[in-house]
């Protein structure tokens, strides 16, 4: 059984299943998060949706790079959770299946290319309380 976080699904609501891959990236005493400004204005684990024809690992590398500008190495899946959420940027109610990976940041090549995103290093002990969703926070806290 996959653990569920966030809102419960609403009876009669159609949810689109959205699998995604997300990274926990440590460097020394810090963890790399993405801050998404604009309509969200929140801290998140870097990552996102898996495109058709893409593997979770390919999506993880692409999404982390788009949202932070960093390359990563040796991703290892540590778990999965799901949550039901409204995605205003897509006008979509989604059942998000979040696959969480522990990986290593190797090199920042550029600034984020994803609109309204910035890469932010936070102290590990502060990061779980800053994350916008309980699933991300629980996985990060379990590693601390």
Protein Blocks (a to p, Z undefined) as FASTA:
>chain_A
ZZdehjdddehiacdddddddddddehjbccddddehjlopaddedddddehiafklmmm
mmmmmmnopacehiacfbdcddddddfknopacdddddddddddfbdfbdcfbghiacdd
ddfklmmmmpmbfklmmmmmmmZZ
